[in-house]
Amino acid sequence: GENVEQHPSTLSVQEGDSAVIKCTYSDSASNYFPWYKQELGKGPQLIIDIRSNVGEKKDQRIAVTLNKTAKHFSLHITETQPEDSAVYFCAVSGNTGKLIFGQGTTLQVKP
Amino acid sequence: KAGVTQTPRYLIKTRGQQVTLSCSPISGHRSVSWYQQTPGQGLQFLFEYFSETQRNKGNFPGRFSGRQFSNSRSEMNVSTLELGDSALYLCASSPIDPEETQYFGPGTRLLVL
């Protein structure tokens, strides 16, 4: 079945620095790639998503890039702030819409 | 618009009991998916409902079941609870297809003793 690998599992950066989280997937039929942010005690919150006909998408300080040939996609956060500290999950889905999640990355932004 | 709501938020049960969790999707959303989140297994898909029909199912035993009502509200039931069922159960809704953006609720934290 579909498998999603997410790296790193933990990431610590200084406020103002950039953070990059990478995911690789196995099913070439996957066509939807969302990223979620989960804060303590809350459900995952969608922060950005990309579909297979687009290579890059940006929303203010957040960007996602997709390489379908290599089957990997990445989340880029620039000018990190303490409130960016959370667990980030990548996910993939194909035609069924079932989301397969990566293992999560705990991002700590130090003031 | 109000977001996805889930009730109850916290639940404590003992082994062998059964439990029912409820999810109200975003107004106008017709697809509801359920996920289990544990520290060891991460986020795993349970099942998805649309128009009161289960369209997709994950790899969970038959003790896990669900249903959807005509107003798109959904419930999931776990029978004969095991210690390993302790988890955060998350509900997500999307307009029509789960391929569209899925919006998650806050989850129900279930502890099985």
Interface residues (C-beta under 8 A of the other chain):
Chain A: N31 Y32 P34 Y36 G41 K42 G43 P44 Q45 L46 D49 F89 A91 S93 N95 T96 G97 K98 L99 I100 F101 G102 Q103 G104
Chain B: V4 S31 S33 Y35 G42 L43 Q44 F45 E48 N56 G58 L90 A92 S94 D97 P98 E99 E100 T101 Q102 Y103 F104 G105 P106 G107
